[in-house]
């Protein structure tokens, strides 16, 4: 199933959904993600520790942004349809950042089981810097 209002006929190379923003992100979100993910590195929740290591403050886990980007992508093309999701961590995310997720269809290939849709995805900070670059594939049934 694709996002409401999106059909297979709507998808073509160059198609993009409306971007989606998350945030502003808070320290509390970083703490919650630490607990949920088991990533208990104090860089993500202890300002004193992060500052002693040379950072201005705590920062978000890269997998936190990857999860937000995956949510955006699966809301668009369906969690049940995802076949591959690759991310590249590019820039740190700090408290008060607002992230905007976007995507574009880069290729469509008809296959016996459906249409294989390749997309490039991005999770960018309000500064314009890209926090996460991603590529994914979804197999959409006919």
Buried (B, 14 or more C-beta within 10 A) or exposed (E): EBBEEBEEEEBEEEBEBEEBBBBEBEBEBBBEBBEEEEBEEBBBBBBEBBEEEEBEEBBBBBBBBBBBBBBBBBBBBBEEBBEEBEBEBBBBBBBEBBBBBBBBBBEBEEEEEBBBBBBBBBBBBEEEEBBBBBBBBBBBEE
